[in-house]
């Protein structure tokens, strides 16, 4: 399986910046549809982590994102893993 990186909006309201969106472990599911095990952005926005079928639409995206964090190096894989571990621990902690 492979990843796909594309410039897209992260939110449905289209008021957000353009981001580098990563579809992880994609499998084709028809015309312009892919199953992705996880969907997130280079700058760290998690859009879906339980698996999703994504349909690609031509929204007139630019060649490069305008999100400042996506234009840079984004979050390092180590920092992203640390943040995910902290969030998982916080969700599991008793209230």
PDB file of N, CA, C and O in Angstrom, chain B, residues numbered from 101:
ATOM      1  N   UNK B 101       0.845  -1.179   0.000  1.00  0.00           N
ATOM      2  CA  UNK B 101       0.000   0.000   0.000  1.00  0.00           C
ATOM      3  C   UNK B 101       0.887   1.238   0.000  1.00  0.00           C
ATOM      4  O   UNK B 101       2.023   1.212   0.472  1.00  0.00           O
ATOM      5  N   UNK B 102       0.345   2.306  -0.534  1.00  0.00           N
ATOM      6  CA  UNK B 102       1.135   3.530  -0.626  1.00  0.00           C
ATOM      7  C   UNK B 102       0.340   4.707  -0.088  1.00  0.00           C
ATOM      8  O   UNK B 102      -0.855   4.600   0.190  1.00  0.00           O
ATOM      9  N   UNK B 103       1.018   5.817   0.049  1.00  0.00           N
ATOM     10  CA  UNK B 103       0.389   7.052   0.502  1.00  0.00           C
ATOM     11  C   UNK B 103       0.180   7.973  -0.694  1.00  0.00           C
ATOM     12  O   UNK B 103       0.871   7.864  -1.707  1.00  0.00           O
ATOM     13  N   UNK B 104      -0.786   8.884  -0.561  1.00  0.00           N
ATOM     14  CA  UNK B 104      -1.031   9.899  -1.575  1.00  0.00           C
ATOM     15  C   UNK B 104      -1.022  11.252  -0.888  1.00  0.00           C
ATOM     16  O   UNK B 104      -1.666  11.435   0.145  1.00  0.00           O
ATOM     17  N   UNK B 105      -0.300  12.191  -1.458  1.00  0.00           N
ATOM     18  CA  UNK B 105      -0.253  13.545  -0.904  1.00  0.00           C
ATOM     19  C   UNK B 105      -0.865  14.494  -1.927  1.00  0.00           C
ATOM     20  O   UNK B 105      -0.504  14.471  -3.104  1.00  0.00           O
ATOM     21  N   UNK B 106      -1.793  15.327  -1.467  1.00  0.00           N
ATOM     22  CA  UNK B 106      -2.440  16.276  -2.351  1.00  0.00           C
ATOM     23  C   UNK B 106      -2.750  17.550  -1.597  1.00  0.00           C
ATOM     24  O   UNK B 106      -2.831  17.557  -0.369  1.00  0.00           O
ATOM     25  N   UNK B 107      -2.925  18.628  -2.340  1.00  0.00           N
ATOM     26  CA  UNK B 107      -3.308  19.904  -1.732  1.00  0.00           C
ATOM     27  C   UNK B 107      -4.827  19.919  -1.660  1.00  0.00           C
ATOM     28  O   UNK B 107      -5.502  19.737  -2.673  1.00  0.00           O
ATOM     29  N   UNK B 108      -5.363  20.137  -0.464  1.00  0.00           N
ATOM     30  CA  UNK B 108      -6.811  20.138  -0.269  1.00  0.00           C
ATOM     31  C   UNK B 108      -7.166  20.973   0.949  1.00  0.00           C
ATOM     32  O   UNK B 108      -6.305  21.346   1.746  1.00  0.00           O
ATOM     33  N   UNK B 109      -8.436  21.250   1.069  1.00  0.00           N
ATOM     34  CA  UNK B 109      -8.957  21.906   2.277  1.00  0.00           C
ATOM     35  C   UNK B 109      -9.136  20.835   3.339  1.00  0.00           C
ATOM     36  O   UNK B 109      -9.487  19.696   3.031  1.00  0.00           O
ATOM     37  N   UNK B 110      -8.897  21.201   4.576  1.00  0.00           N
ATOM     38  CA  UNK B 110      -9.014  20.245   5.659  1.00  0.00           C
ATOM     39  C   UNK B 110     -10.439  20.163   6.208  1.00  0.00           C
ATOM     40  O   UNK B 110     -10.804  19.160   6.820  1.00  0.00           O
ATOM     41  N   UNK B 111     -11.244  21.199   6.000  1.00  0.00           N
ATOM     42  CA  UNK B 111     -12.585  21.241   6.564  1.00  0.00           C
ATOM     43  C   UNK B 111     -13.624  21.415   5.468  1.00  0.00           C
ATOM     44  O   UNK B 111     -13.334  21.978   4.413  1.00  0.00           O
ATOM     45  N   UNK B 112     -14.841  20.927   5.721  1.00  0.00           N
ATOM     46  CA  UNK B 112     -15.910  20.985   4.735  1.00  0.00           C
ATOM     47  C   UNK B 112     -16.385  22.402   4.431  1.00  0.00           C
ATOM     48  O   UNK B 112     -16.955  22.639   3.366  1.00  0.00           O
ATOM     49  N   UNK B 113     -16.163  23.351   5.342  1.00  0.00           N
ATOM     50  CA  UNK B 113     -16.693  24.697   5.112  1.00  0.00           C
ATOM     51  C   UNK B 113     -15.847  25.513   4.126  1.00  0.00           C
ATOM     52  O   UNK B 113     -16.222  26.631   3.772  1.00  0.00           O
ATOM     53  N   UNK B 114     -14.713  24.965   3.681  1.00  0.00           N
ATOM     54  CA  UNK B 114     -13.836  25.608   2.707  1.00  0.00           C
ATOM     55  C   UNK B 114     -13.372  27.000   3.145  1.00  0.00           C
ATOM     56  O   UNK B 114     -12.945  27.792   2.305  1.00  0.00           O
ATOM     57  N   UNK B 115     -13.446  27.312   4.434  1.00  0.00           N
ATOM     58  CA  UNK B 115     -12.940  28.581   4.938  1.00  0.00           C
ATOM     59  C   UNK B 115     -11.525  28.429   5.463  1.00  0.00           C
ATOM     60  O   UNK B 115     -10.914  29.406   5.897  1.00  0.00           O
ATOM     61  N   UNK B 116     -11.012  27.239   5.429  1.00  0.00           N
ATOM     62  CA  UNK B 116      -9.711  26.909   5.983  1.00  0.00           C
ATOM     63  C   UNK B 116      -8.611  27.141   4.950  1.00  0.00           C
ATOM     64  O   UNK B 116      -8.896  27.366   3.774  1.00  0.00           O
ATOM     65  N   UNK B 117      -7.368  27.086   5.387  1.00  0.00           N
ATOM     66  CA  UNK B 117      -6.232  27.151   4.474  1.00  0.00           C
ATOM     67  C   UNK B 117      -6.174  25.897   3.613  1.00  0.00           C
ATOM     68  O   UNK B 117      -6.793  24.881   3.928  1.00  0.00           O
ATOM     69  N   UNK B 118      -5.426  25.985   2.532  1.00  0.00           N
ATOM     70  CA  UNK B 118      -5.083  24.807   1.744  1.00  0.00           C
ATOM     71  C   UNK B 118      -3.944  24.092   2.454  1.00  0.00           C
ATOM     72  O   UNK B 118      -2.994  24.736   2.898  1.00  0.00           O
ATOM     73  N   UNK B 119      -4.024  22.783   2.567  1.00  0.00           N
ATOM     74  CA  UNK B 119      -3.042  21.971   3.297  1.00  0.00           C
ATOM     75  C   UNK B 119      -2.491  20.872   2.398  1.00  0.00           C
ATOM     76  O   UNK B 119      -3.100  20.505   1.393  1.00  0.00           O
ATOM     77  N   UNK B 120      -1.311  20.347   2.785  1.00  0.00           N
ATOM     78  CA  UNK B 120      -0.876  19.070   2.245  1.00  0.00           C
ATOM     79  C   UNK B 120      -1.637  18.013   3.023  1.00  0.00           C
ATOM     80  O   UNK B 120      -1.405  17.836   4.219  1.00  0.00           O
ATOM     81  N   UNK B 121      -2.534  17.316   2.367  1.00  0.00           N
ATOM     82  CA  UNK B 121      -3.317  16.246   2.986  1.00  0.00           C
ATOM     83  C   UNK B 121      -2.709  14.917   2.553  1.00  0.00           C
ATOM     84  O   UNK B 121      -2.420  14.707   1.375  1.00  0.00           O
ATOM     85  N   UNK B 122      -2.520  14.025   3.519  1.00  0.00           N
ATOM     86  CA  UNK B 122      -1.928  12.722   3.255  1.00  0.00           C
ATOM     87  C   UNK B 122      -2.986  11.638   3.442  1.00  0.00           C
ATOM     88  O   UNK B 122      -3.593  11.526   4.507  1.00  0.00           O
ATOM     89  N   UNK B 123      -3.198  10.849   2.399  1.00  0.00           N
ATOM     90  CA  UNK B 123      -4.038   9.655   2.485  1.00  0.00           C
ATOM     91  C   UNK B 123      -3.077   8.482   2.662  1.00  0.00           C
ATOM     92  O   UNK B 123      -2.279   8.195   1.770  1.00  0.00           O
ATOM     93  N   UNK B 124      -3.149   7.800   3.811  1.00  0.00           N
ATOM     94  CA  UNK B 124      -2.215   6.725   4.137  1.00  0.00           C
ATOM     95  C   UNK B 124      -2.763   5.365   3.715  1.00  0.00           C
ATOM     96  O   UNK B 124      -3.955   5.089   3.854  1.00  0.00           O
ATOM     97  N   UNK B 125      -1.876   4.527   3.200  1.00  0.00           N
ATOM     98  CA  UNK B 125      -2.199   3.140   2.838  1.00  0.00           C
ATOM     99  C   UNK B 125      -3.427   3.062   1.940  1.00  0.00           C
ATOM    100  O   UNK B 125      -4.388   2.360   2.256  1.00  0.00           O
ATOM    101  N   UNK B 126      -3.398   3.771   0.836  1.00  0.00           N
ATOM    102  CA  UNK B 126      -4.592   3.865  -0.011  1.00  0.00           C
ATOM    103  C   UNK B 126      -4.820   2.592  -0.827  1.00  0.00           C
ATOM    104  O   UNK B 126      -3.885   1.889  -1.210  1.00  0.00           O
ATOM    105  N   UNK B 127      -6.095   2.331  -1.075  1.00  0.00           N
ATOM    106  CA  UNK B 127      -6.544   1.263  -1.963  1.00  0.00           C
ATOM    107  C   UNK B 127      -7.612   1.864  -2.868  1.00  0.00           C
ATOM    108  O   UNK B 127      -8.562   2.470  -2.372  1.00  0.00           O
ATOM    109  N   UNK B 128      -7.479   1.712  -4.185  1.00  0.00           N
ATOM    110  CA  UNK B 128      -8.502   2.241  -5.089  1.00  0.00           C
ATOM    111  C   UNK B 128      -9.866   1.594  -4.817  1.00  0.00           C
ATOM    112  O   UNK B 128      -9.952   0.394  -4.555  1.00  0.00           O
ATOM    113  N   UNK B 129     -10.911   2.392  -4.882  1.00  0.00           N
ATOM    114  CA  UNK B 129     -12.282   1.910  -4.658  1.00  0.00           C
ATOM    115  C   UNK B 129     -13.236   2.426  -5.729  1.00  0.00           C
ATOM    116  O   UNK B 129     -14.415   2.637  -5.445  1.00  0.00           O
ATOM    117  N   UNK B 130     -12.762   2.631  -6.937  1.00  0.00           N
ATOM    118  CA  UNK B 130     -13.610   3.141  -7.999  1.00  0.00           C
ATOM    119  C   UNK B 130     -13.048   4.420  -8.568  1.00  0.00           C
ATOM    120  O   UNK B 130     -11.930   4.827  -8.253  1.00  0.00           O
ATOM    121  N   UNK B 131     -13.846   5.046  -9.414  1.00  0.00           N
ATOM    122  CA  UNK B 131     -13.425   6.269 -10.075  1.00  0.00           C
ATOM    123  C   UNK B 131     -13.227   7.397  -9.064  1.00  0.00           C
ATOM    124  O   UNK B 131     -14.191   7.869  -8.461  1.00  0.00           O
ATOM    125  N   UNK B 132     -11.980   7.826  -8.879  1.00  0.00           N
ATOM    126  CA  UNK B 132     -11.608   8.915  -7.977  1.00  0.00           C
ATOM    127  C   UNK B 132     -11.970   8.640  -6.518  1.00  0.00           C
ATOM    128  O   UNK B 132     -12.109   9.580  -5.735  1.00  0.00           O
ATOM    129  N   UNK B 133     -12.124   7.368  -6.137  1.00  0.00           N
ATOM    130  CA  UNK B 133     -12.388   7.002  -4.740  1.00  0.00           C
ATOM    131  C   UNK B 133     -11.260   6.108  -4.244  1.00  0.00           C
ATOM    132  O   UNK B 133     -10.768   5.230  -4.953  1.00  0.00           O
ATOM    133  N   UNK B 134     -10.868   6.364  -3.000  1.00  0.00           N
ATOM    134  CA  UNK B 134      -9.812   5.586  -2.378  1.00  0.00           C
ATOM    135  C   UNK B 134     -10.192   5.282  -0.938  1.00  0.00           C
ATOM    136  O   UNK B 134     -10.797   6.114  -0.261  1.00  0.00           O
ATOM    137  N   UNK B 135      -9.835   4.082  -0.465  1.00  0.00           N
ATOM    138  CA  UNK B 135      -9.899   3.797   0.963  1.00  0.00           C
ATOM    139  C   UNK B 135      -8.547   4.196   1.537  1.00  0.00           C
ATOM    140  O   UNK B 135      -7.510   3.842   0.976  1.00  0.00           O
ATOM    141  N   UNK B 136      -8.545   4.924   2.639  1.00  0.00           N
ATOM    142  CA  UNK B 136      -7.310   5.318   3.320  1.00  0.00           C
ATOM    143  C   UNK B 136      -7.414   4.889   4.777  1.00  0.00           C
ATOM    144  O   UNK B 136      -8.442   5.105   5.420  1.00  0.00           O
ATOM    145  N   UNK B 137      -6.359   4.286   5.296  1.00  0.00           N
ATOM    146  CA  UNK B 137      -6.379   3.838   6.695  1.00  0.00           C
ATOM    147  C   UNK B 137      -6.342   5.017   7.660  1.00  0.00           C
ATOM    148  O   UNK B 137      -6.764   4.908   8.811  1.00  0.00           O
ATOM    149  N   UNK B 138      -5.829   6.145   7.172  1.00  0.00           N
ATOM    150  CA  UNK B 138      -5.720   7.354   7.997  1.00  0.00           C
ATOM    151  C   UNK B 138      -5.620   8.542   7.049  1.00  0.00           C
ATOM    152  O   UNK B 138      -5.026   8.437   5.976  1.00  0.00           O
ATOM    153  N   UNK B 139      -6.205   9.678   7.450  1.00  0.00           N
ATOM    154  CA  UNK B 139      -6.127  10.895   6.648  1.00  0.00           C
ATOM    155  C   UNK B 139      -5.713  12.027   7.585  1.00  0.00           C
ATOM    156  O   UNK B 139      -6.381  12.294   8.584  1.00  0.00           O
ATOM    157  N   UNK B 140      -4.608  12.688   7.252  1.00  0.00           N
ATOM    158  CA  UNK B 140      -4.152  13.799   8.085  1.00  0.00           C
ATOM    159  C   UNK B 140      -3.402  14.805   7.217  1.00  0.00           C
ATOM    160  O   UNK B 140      -3.240  14.611   6.012  1.00  0.00           O
ATOM    161  N   UNK B 141      -2.954  15.871   7.846  1.00  0.00           N
ATOM    162  CA  UNK B 141      -2.202  16.889   7.127  1.00  0.00           C
ATOM    163  C   UNK B 141      -0.764  16.884   7.615  1.00  0.00           C
ATOM    164  O   UNK B 141      -0.466  16.368   8.692  1.00  0.00           O
ATOM    165  N   UNK B 142       0.114  17.455   6.828  1.00  0.00           N
ATOM    166  CA  UNK B 142       1.517  17.552   7.227  1.00  0.00           C
ATOM    167  C   UNK B 142       1.657  18.369   8.506  1.00  0.00           C
ATOM    168  O   UNK B 142       2.543  18.104   9.318  1.00  0.00           O
ATOM    169  N   UNK B 143       0.785  19.364   8.688  1.00  0.00           N
ATOM    170  CA  UNK B 143       0.900  20.224   9.870  1.00  0.00           C
ATOM    171  C   UNK B 143       0.242  19.617  11.111  1.00  0.00           C
ATOM    172  O   UNK B 143       0.232  20.251  12.166  1.00  0.00           O
ATOM    173  N   UNK B 144      -0.307  18.405  11.008  1.00  0.00           N
ATOM    174  CA  UNK B 144      -0.763  17.709  12.198  1.00  0.00           C
ATOM    175  C   UNK B 144      -2.254  17.609  12.418  1.00  0.00           C
ATOM    176  O   UNK B 144      -2.662  17.119  13.472  1.00  0.00           O
ATOM    177  N   UNK B 145      -3.100  18.043  11.490  1.00  0.00           N
ATOM    178  CA  UNK B 145      -4.552  17.910  11.656  1.00  0.00           C
ATOM    179  C   UNK B 145      -4.948  16.483  11.286  1.00  0.00           C
ATOM    180  O   UNK B 145      -4.689  16.038  10.168  1.00  0.00           O
ATOM    181  N   UNK B 146      -5.569  15.770  12.209  1.00  0.00           N
ATOM    182  CA  UNK B 146      -6.037  14.416  11.940  1.00  0.00           C
ATOM    183  C   UNK B 146      -7.477  14.510  11.465  1.00  0.00           C
ATOM    184  O   UNK B 146      -8.354  14.951  12.208  1.00  0.00           O
ATOM    185  N   UNK B 147      -7.719  14.095  10.229  1.00  0.00           N
ATOM    186  CA  UNK B 147      -9.060  14.163   9.654  1.00  0.00           C
ATOM    187  C   UNK B 147      -9.820  12.869   9.851  1.00  0.00           C
ATOM    188  O   UNK B 147     -11.037  12.893  10.031  1.00  0.00           O
ATOM    189  N   UNK B 148      -9.124  11.731   9.820  1.00  0.00           N
ATOM    190  CA  UNK B 148      -9.755  10.437  10.080  1.00  0.00           C
ATOM    191  C   UNK B 148      -8.659   9.452  10.416  1.00  0.00           C
ATOM    192  O   UNK B 148      -7.690   9.319   9.669  1.00  0.00           O
ATOM    193  N   UNK B 149      -8.801   8.759  11.538  1.00  0.00           N
ATOM    194  CA  UNK B 149      -7.784   7.782  11.904  1.00  0.00           C
ATOM    195  C   UNK B 149      -8.336   6.375  12.003  1.00  0.00           C
ATOM    196  O   UNK B 149      -7.619   5.460  12.409  1.00  0.00           O
ATOM    197  N   UNK B 150      -9.606   6.181  11.637  1.00  0.00           N
ATOM    198  CA  UNK B 150     -10.201   4.855  11.705  1.00  0.00           C
ATOM    199  C   UNK B 150     -10.458   4.241  10.344  1.00  0.00           C
ATOM    200  O   UNK B 150     -11.095   3.192  10.255  1.00  0.00           O
ATOM    201  N   UNK B 151      -9.983   4.862   9.293  1.00  0.00           N
ATOM    202  CA  UNK B 151     -10.209   4.370   7.950  1.00  0.00           C
ATOM    203  C   UNK B 151     -11.397   5.069   7.322  1.00  0.00           C
ATOM    204  O   UNK B 151     -12.444   5.208   7.953  1.00  0.00           O
ATOM    205  N   UNK B 152     -11.242   5.509   6.081  1.00  0.00           N
ATOM    206  CA  UNK B 152     -12.310   6.243   5.412  1.00  0.00           C
ATOM    207  C   UNK B 152     -12.205   6.049   3.910  1.00  0.00           C
ATOM    208  O   UNK B 152     -11.115   5.870   3.367  1.00  0.00           O
ATOM    209  N   UNK B 153     -13.356   6.087   3.245  1.00  0.00           N
ATOM    210  CA  UNK B 153     -13.366   6.135   1.793  1.00  0.00           C
ATOM    211  C   UNK B 153     -13.411   7.608   1.414  1.00  0.00           C
ATOM    212  O   UNK B 153     -14.312   8.340   1.823  1.00  0.00           O
ATOM    213  N   UNK B 154     -12.435   8.031   0.634  1.00  0.00           N
ATOM    214  CA  UNK B 154     -12.280   9.421   0.246  1.00  0.00           C
ATOM    215  C   UNK B 154     -12.559   9.542  -1.244  1.00  0.00           C
ATOM    216  O   UNK B 154     -11.992   8.809  -2.055  1.00  0.00           O
ATOM    217  N   UNK B 155     -13.434  10.471  -1.595  1.00  0.00           N
ATOM    218  CA  UNK B 155     -13.703  10.775  -2.997  1.00  0.00           C
ATOM    219  C   UNK B 155     -13.016  12.084  -3.338  1.00  0.00           C
ATOM    220  O   UNK B 155     -13.228  13.094  -2.666  1.00  0.00           O
ATOM    221  N   UNK B 156     -12.197  12.073  -4.373  1.00  0.00           N
ATOM    222  CA  UNK B 156     -11.474  13.272  -4.769  1.00  0.00           C
ATOM    223  C   UNK B 156     -12.335  14.105  -5.706  1.00  0.00           C
ATOM    224  O   UNK B 156     -12.902  13.582  -6.665  1.00  0.00           O
ATOM    225  N   UNK B 157     -12.434  15.405  -5.429  1.00  0.00           N
ATOM    226  CA  UNK B 157     -13.182  16.352  -6.245  1.00  0.00           C
ATOM    227  C   UNK B 157     -12.232  17.454  -6.674  1.00  0.00           C
ATOM    228  O   UNK B 157     -11.363  17.861  -5.903  1.00  0.00           O
ATOM    229  N   UNK B 158     -12.386  17.936  -7.886  1.00  0.00           N
ATOM    230  CA  UNK B 158     -11.571  19.052  -8.358  1.00  0.00           C
ATOM    231  C   UNK B 158     -12.140  20.333  -7.756  1.00  0.00           C
ATOM    232  O   UNK B 158     -13.214  20.790  -8.149  1.00  0.00           O
ATOM    233  N   UNK B 159     -11.421  20.901  -6.813  1.00  0.00           N
ATOM    234  CA  UNK B 159     -11.878  22.122  -6.141  1.00  0.00           C
ATOM    235  C   UNK B 159     -11.020  23.322  -6.520  1.00  0.00           C
ATOM    236  O   UNK B 159     -11.079  24.368  -5.873  1.00  0.00           O
ATOM    237  N   UNK B 160     -10.235  23.167  -7.558  1.00  0.00           N
ATOM    238  CA  UNK B 160      -9.380  24.277  -7.974  1.00  0.00           C
ATOM    239  C   UNK B 160      -8.219  24.519  -7.037  1.00  0.00           C
ATOM    240  O   UNK B 160      -7.798  25.661  -6.856  1.00  0.00           O
ATOM    241  N   UNK B 161      -7.695  23.467  -6.440  1.00  0.00           N
ATOM    242  CA  UNK B 161      -6.598  23.605  -5.488  1.00  0.00           C
ATOM    243  C   UNK B 161      -5.351  24.160  -6.163  1.00  0.00           C
ATOM    244  O   UNK B 161      -5.072  23.844  -7.319  1.00  0.00           O
ATOM    245  N   UNK B 162      -4.603  24.986  -5.441  1.00  0.00           N
ATOM    246  CA  UNK B 162      -3.334  25.472  -5.980  1.00  0.00           C
ATOM    247  C   UNK B 162      -2.299  24.345  -5.989  1.00  0.00           C
ATOM    248  O   UNK B 162      -2.536  23.279  -5.422  1.00  0.00           O
ATOM    249  N   UNK B 163      -1.165  24.578  -6.624  1.00  0.00           N
ATOM    250  CA  UNK B 163      -0.104  23.574  -6.669  1.00  0.00           C
ATOM    251  C   UNK B 163       0.567  23.384  -5.312  1.00  0.00           C
ATOM    252  O   UNK B 163       1.069  22.301  -5.010  1.00  0.00           O
ATOM    253  N   UNK B 164       0.575  24.425  -4.505  1.00  0.00           N
ATOM    254  CA  UNK B 164       1.205  24.392  -3.186  1.00  0.00           C
ATOM    255  C   UNK B 164       0.198  24.887  -2.147  1.00  0.00           C
ATOM    256  O   UNK B 164      -0.636  25.738  -2.457  1.00  0.00           O
ATOM    257  N   UNK B 165       0.264  24.364  -0.914  1.00  0.00           N
ATOM    258  CA  UNK B 165      -0.644  24.839   0.129  1.00  0.00           C
ATOM    259  C   UNK B 165      -0.279  26.250   0.590  1.00  0.00           C
ATOM    260  O   UNK B 165       0.845  26.711   0.394  1.00  0.00           O
ATOM    261  N   UNK B 166      -1.263  26.932   1.212  1.00  0.00           N
ATOM    262  CA  UNK B 166      -0.951  28.240   1.801  1.00  0.00           C
ATOM    263  C   UNK B 166      -0.883  28.172   3.326  1.00  0.00           C
ATOM    264  O   UNK B 166      -0.677  29.198   3.975  1.00  0.00           O
ATOM    265  N   UNK B 167      -1.049  27.008   3.899  1.00  0.00           N
ATOM    266  CA  UNK B 167      -0.872  26.821   5.341  1.00  0.00           C
ATOM    267  C   UNK B 167       0.623  26.959   5.655  1.00  0.00           C
ATOM    268  O   UNK B 167       1.437  26.210   5.114  1.00  0.00           O
ATOM    269  N   UNK B 168       0.988  27.908   6.522  1.00  0.00           N
ATOM    270  CA  UNK B 168       2.419  28.128   6.808  1.00  0.00           C
ATOM    271  C   UNK B 168       3.121  26.886   7.342  1.00  0.00           C
ATOM    272  O   UNK B 168       4.278  26.634   7.007  1.00  0.00           O
ATOM    273  N   UNK B 169       2.429  26.111   8.168  1.00  0.00           N
ATOM    274  CA  UNK B 169       3.070  24.908   8.724  1.00  0.00           C
ATOM    275  C   UNK B 169       3.233  23.819   7.675  1.00  0.00           C
ATOM    276  O   UNK B 169       4.215  23.078   7.714  1.00  0.00           O
ATOM    277  N   UNK B 170       2.289  23.701   6.731  1.00  0.00           N
ATOM    278  CA  UNK B 170       2.428  22.717   5.656  1.00  0.00           C
ATOM    279  C   UNK B 170       3.517  23.126   4.664  1.00  0.00           C
ATOM    280  O   UNK B 170       4.139  22.273   4.032  1.00  0.00           O
ATOM    281  N   UNK B 171       3.742  24.429   4.529  1.00  0.00           N
ATOM    282  CA  UNK B 171       4.786  24.907   3.621  1.00  0.00           C
ATOM    283  C   UNK B 171       6.179  24.598   4.174  1.00  0.00           C
ATOM    284  O   UNK B 171       7.132  24.420   3.416  1.00  0.00           O
ATOM    285  N   UNK B 172       6.283  24.537   5.484  1.00  0.00           N
ATOM    286  CA  UNK B 172       7.549  24.182   6.109  1.00  0.00           C
ATOM    287  C   UNK B 172       7.655  22.673   6.192  1.00  0.00           C
ATOM    288  O   UNK B 172       7.138  21.963   5.329  1.00  0.00           O
ATOM    289  N   UNK B 173       8.298  22.194   7.190  1.00  0.00           N
ATOM    290  CA  UNK B 173       8.501  20.756   7.321  1.00  0.00           C
ATOM    291  C   UNK B 173       7.365  20.069   8.062  1.00  0.00           C
ATOM    292  O   UNK B 173       7.338  18.841   8.153  1.00  0.00           O
ATOM    293  N   UNK B 174       6.415  20.855   8.601  1.00  0.00           N
ATOM    294  CA  UNK B 174       5.326  20.238   9.361  1.00  0.00           C
ATOM    295  C   UNK B 174       5.840  19.653  10.663  1.00  0.00           C
ATOM    296  O   UNK B 174       6.902  20.040  11.151  1.00  0.00           O
ATOM    297  N   UNK B 175       5.093  18.733  11.214  1.00  0.00           N
ATOM    298  CA  UNK B 175       5.511  18.056  12.442  1.00  0.00           C
ATOM    299  C   UNK B 175       6.407  16.883  12.081  1.00  0.00           C
ATOM    300  O   UNK B 175       6.142  16.163  11.119  1.00  0.00           O
ATOM    301  N   UNK B 176       7.455  16.696  12.847  1.00  0.00           N
ATOM    302  CA  UNK B 176       8.315  15.543  12.606  1.00  0.00           C
ATOM    303  C   UNK B 176       7.554  14.283  13.004  1.00  0.00           C
ATOM    304  O   UNK B 176       6.675  14.343  13.864  1.00  0.00           O
ATOM    305  N   UNK B 177       7.874  13.145  12.395  1.00  0.00           N
ATOM    306  CA  UNK B 177       7.202  11.900  12.773  1.00  0.00           C
ATOM    307  C   UNK B 177       7.338  11.579  14.263  1.00  0.00           C
ATOM    308  O   UNK B 177       6.402  11.053  14.866  1.00  0.00           O
ATOM    309  N   UNK B 178       8.488  11.888  14.860  1.00  0.00           N
ATOM    310  CA  UNK B 178       8.690  11.615  16.293  1.00  0.00           C
ATOM    311  C   UNK B 178       7.782  12.497  17.148  1.00  0.00           C
ATOM    312  O   UNK B 178       7.170  12.015  18.101  1.00  0.00           O
ATOM    313  N   UNK B 179       7.691  13.785  16.814  1.00  0.00           N
ATOM    314  CA  UNK B 179       6.826  14.683  17.571  1.00  0.00           C
ATOM    315  C   UNK B 179       5.367  14.287  17.399  1.00  0.00           C
ATOM    316  O   UNK B 179       4.605  14.307  18.366  1.00  0.00           O
ATOM    317  N   UNK B 180       4.966  13.926  16.183  1.00  0.00           N
ATOM    318  CA  UNK B 180       3.593  13.500  15.940  1.00  0.00           C
ATOM    319  C   UNK B 180       3.262  12.250  16.765  1.00  0.00           C
ATOM    320  O   UNK B 180       2.173  12.160  17.332  1.00  0.00           O
ATOM    321  N   UNK B 181       4.185  11.291  16.837  1.00  0.00           N
ATOM    322  CA  UNK B 181       3.971  10.074  17.627  1.00  0.00           C
ATOM    323  C   UNK B 181       3.854  10.409  19.111  1.00  0.00           C
ATOM    324  O   UNK B 181       3.012   9.840  19.806  1.00  0.00           O
ATOM    325  N   UNK B 182       4.686  11.323  19.604  1.00  0.00           N
ATOM    326  CA  UNK B 182       4.618  11.746  21.006  1.00  0.00           C
ATOM    327  C   UNK B 182       3.270  12.406  21.310  1.00  0.00           C
ATOM    328  O   UNK B 182       2.658  12.131  22.342  1.00  0.00           O
ATOM    329  N   UNK B 183       2.812  13.278  20.408  1.00  0.00           N
ATOM    330  CA  UNK B 183       1.517  13.945  20.615  1.00  0.00           C
ATOM    331  C   UNK B 183       0.366  12.945  20.612  1.00  0.00           C
ATOM    332  O   UNK B 183      -0.554  13.052  21.423  1.00  0.00           O
ATOM    333  N   UNK B 184       0.414  11.979  19.708  1.00  0.00           N
ATOM    334  CA  UNK B 184      -0.639  10.960  19.670  1.00  0.00           C
ATOM    335  C   UNK B 184      -0.654  10.137  20.955  1.00  0.00           C
ATOM    336  O   UNK B 184      -1.723   9.812  21.470  1.00  0.00           O
ATOM    337  N   UNK B 185       0.529   9.798  21.475  1.00  0.00           N
ATOM    338  CA  UNK B 185       0.600   9.031  22.720  1.00  0.00           C
ATOM    339  C   UNK B 185       0.019   9.830  23.888  1.00  0.00           C
ATOM    340  O   UNK B 185      -0.677   9.272  24.736  1.00  0.00           O
ATOM    341  N   UNK B 186       0.300  11.121  23.933  1.00  0.00           N
ATOM    342  CA  UNK B 186      -0.232  11.977  24.992  1.00  0.00           C
ATOM    343  C   UNK B 186      -1.754  12.063  24.886  1.00  0.00           C
ATOM    344  O   UNK B 186      -2.451  11.962  25.896  1.00  0.00           O
ATOM    345  N   UNK B 187      -2.272  12.248  23.676  1.00  0.00           N
ATOM    346  CA  UNK B 187      -3.728  12.321  23.490  1.00  0.00           C
ATOM    347  C   UNK B 187      -4.413  11.009  23.859  1.00  0.00           C
ATOM    348  O   UNK B 187      -5.464  11.021  24.498  1.00  0.00           O
ATOM    349  N   UNK B 188      -3.834   9.889  23.466  1.00  0.00           N
ATOM    350  CA  UNK B 188      -4.411   8.582  23.825  1.00  0.00           C
ATOM    351  C   UNK B 188      -4.413   8.389  25.338  1.00  0.00           C
ATOM    352  O   UNK B 188      -5.388   7.880  25.889  1.00  0.00           O
ATOM    353  N   UNK B 189      -3.339   8.784  26.017  1.00  0.00           N
ATOM    354  CA  UNK B 189      -3.271   8.655  27.475  1.00  0.00           C
ATOM    355  C   UNK B 189      -4.316   9.555  28.133  1.00  0.00           C
ATOM    356  O   UNK B 189      -4.946   9.153  29.111  1.00  0.00           O
ATOM    357  N   UNK B 190      -4.504  10.755  27.615  1.00  0.00           N
ATOM    358  CA  UNK B 190      -5.484  11.675  28.165  1.00  0.00           C
ATOM    359  C   UNK B 190      -6.908  11.138  27.981  1.00  0.00           C
ATOM    360  O   UNK B 190      -7.741  11.284  28.875  1.00  0.00           O
ATOM    361  N   UNK B 191      -7.191  10.523  26.838  1.00  0.00           N
ATOM    362  CA  UNK B 191      -8.524   9.959  26.594  1.00  0.00           C
ATOM    363  C   UNK B 191      -8.808   8.779  27.515  1.00  0.00           C
ATOM    364  O   UNK B 191      -9.954   8.560  27.908  1.00  0.00           O
ATOM    365  N   UNK B 192      -7.769   8.015  27.861  1.00  0.00           N
ATOM    366  CA  UNK B 192      -7.936   6.832  28.690  1.00  0.00           C
ATOM    367  C   UNK B 192      -7.962   7.153  30.182  1.00  0.00           C
ATOM    368  O   UNK B 192      -8.380   6.317  30.983  1.00  0.00           O
ATOM    369  N   UNK B 193      -7.526   8.343  30.565  1.00  0.00           N
ATOM    370  CA  UNK B 193      -7.455   8.713  31.982  1.00  0.00           C
ATOM    371  C   UNK B 193      -8.856   8.879  32.564  1.00  0.00           C
ATOM    372  O   UNK B 193      -9.738   9.433  31.908  1.00  0.00           O
ATOM    373  N   UNK B 194      -9.065   8.406  33.785  1.00  0.00           N
ATOM    374  CA  UNK B 194     -10.381   8.597  34.429  1.00  0.00           C
ATOM    375  C   UNK B 194     -10.672  10.071  34.670  1.00  0.00           C
ATOM    376  O   UNK B 194      -9.768  10.869  34.919  1.00  0.00           O
ATOM    377  N   UNK B 195     -11.922  10.404  34.592  1.00  0.00           N
ATOM    378  CA  UNK B 195     -12.326  11.802  34.770  1.00  0.00           C
ATOM    379  C   UNK B 195     -12.649  12.080  36.208  1.00  0.00           C
ATOM    380  O   UNK B 195     -13.010  13.205  36.554  1.00  0.00           O
TER     381      UNK B 195
END
